[in-house]
Amino acid sequence: MASRWFRPEVYPLFAATGVAVGICGFQLFRNITGNPEVRVNKAGRAAGVLENHEEGKRYAMHGLRSFVSDKTPEIMPAINKFFTDPK
């Protein structure tokens, strides 16, 4: 009978590690392809410091940040409103 390489109890550990590696990979890819301060090719590195503030603003205000920028920083707004609003 063949022995198992790993036990089923460690599946959540593999899943958590896989998610962490996926997040790191996504952030690495995002920085390499979209960050205005990262230059991969030789011509871009030779250009020195560029004053491209508009590109930096577009990178910093990504989709999630622009979505939550006009929201109030509350975790449970209904409960906060219930306890703070006088009736």
C-alpha positions as CSV (number, residue, x, y, z in Angstrom):
1,M,0.0,0.0,0.0
2,A,1.4,3.4,-0.9
3,S,1.9,5.9,1.8
4,R,0.6,9.4,1.6
5,W,3.1,12.3,1.1
6,F,1.1,14.7,3.3
7,R,-1.9,14.5,5.5
8,P,-5.3,16.1,4.8
9,E,-4.8,18.2,7.9
10,V,-2.2,20.3,6.1
11,Y,-4.5,21.3,3.2
12,P,-5.5,24.6,4.8
13,L,-1.8,25.4,5.3
14,F,-1.1,24.8,1.7
15,A,-4.1,26.9,0.7
16,A,-3.0,29.8,2.9
17,T,0.6,29.6,1.6
18,G,-0.7,29.4,-2.0
19,V,-2.8,32.5,-1.5
20,A,0.1,34.4,0.0
21,V,2.4,33.4,-2.9
22,G,-0.4,34.5,-5.3
23,I,-0.7,37.9,-3.7
24,C,3.1,38.4,-3.8
25,G,3.2,37.4,-7.4
26,F,0.3,39.7,-8.3
27,Q,2.0,42.6,-6.5
28,L,5.3,41.9,-8.2
29,F,3.7,41.8,-11.6
30,R,1.8,45.0,-10.9
31,N,4.9,46.8,-9.8
32,I,7.0,45.6,-12.8
33,T,4.4,46.4,-15.4
34,G,2.7,49.5,-14.0
35,N,4.9,51.3,-11.5
36,P,6.3,54.5,-13.1
37,E,9.5,54.3,-10.9
38,V,10.4,50.8,-12.1
39,R,12.2,50.7,-15.5
40,V,13.1,47.3,-16.8
41,N,14.7,48.1,-20.2
42,K,18.1,49.8,-20.5
43,A,16.8,52.9,-22.3
44,G,14.3,53.6,-19.5
45,R,17.0,53.2,-16.8
46,A,19.3,55.6,-18.7
47,A,16.6,58.3,-18.7
48,G,17.2,59.1,-15.0
49,V,14.5,60.7,-12.8
50,L,11.5,61.6,-14.8
51,E,9.0,64.2,-13.6
52,N,5.8,62.2,-14.5
53,H,3.5,63.2,-11.7
54,E,0.3,62.3,-13.7
55,E,1.5,58.8,-14.3
56,G,2.3,58.4,-10.6
57,K,-1.2,59.7,-9.7
58,R,-2.8,57.1,-12.0
59,Y,-0.7,54.3,-10.4
60,A,-1.5,55.4,-6.9
61,M,-5.3,55.9,-7.5
62,H,-6.0,52.4,-8.7
63,G,-9.5,50.9,-9.0
64,L,-10.0,49.9,-5.4
65,R,-8.6,53.1,-3.9
66,S,-10.7,55.3,-6.2
67,F,-13.8,53.1,-5.2
68,V,-13.3,53.6,-1.5
69,S,-12.1,57.2,-1.6
70,D,-15.6,58.7,-1.2
71,K,-16.8,56.2,1.4
72,T,-16.8,56.8,5.1
73,P,-14.3,54.7,7.0
74,E,-16.8,52.6,8.9
75,I,-16.9,48.8,9.4
76,M,-20.6,48.5,10.3
77,P,-22.4,51.8,9.4
78,A,-25.8,50.5,10.3
79,I,-24.8,49.7,13.9
80,N,-22.8,53.0,14.2
81,K,-25.9,54.9,13.0
82,F,-28.1,53.0,15.4
83,F,-26.0,53.9,18.5
84,T,-25.0,57.5,17.5
85,D,-28.2,59.0,16.0
86,P,-30.6,60.4,18.6
87,K,-34.2,59.6,18.0
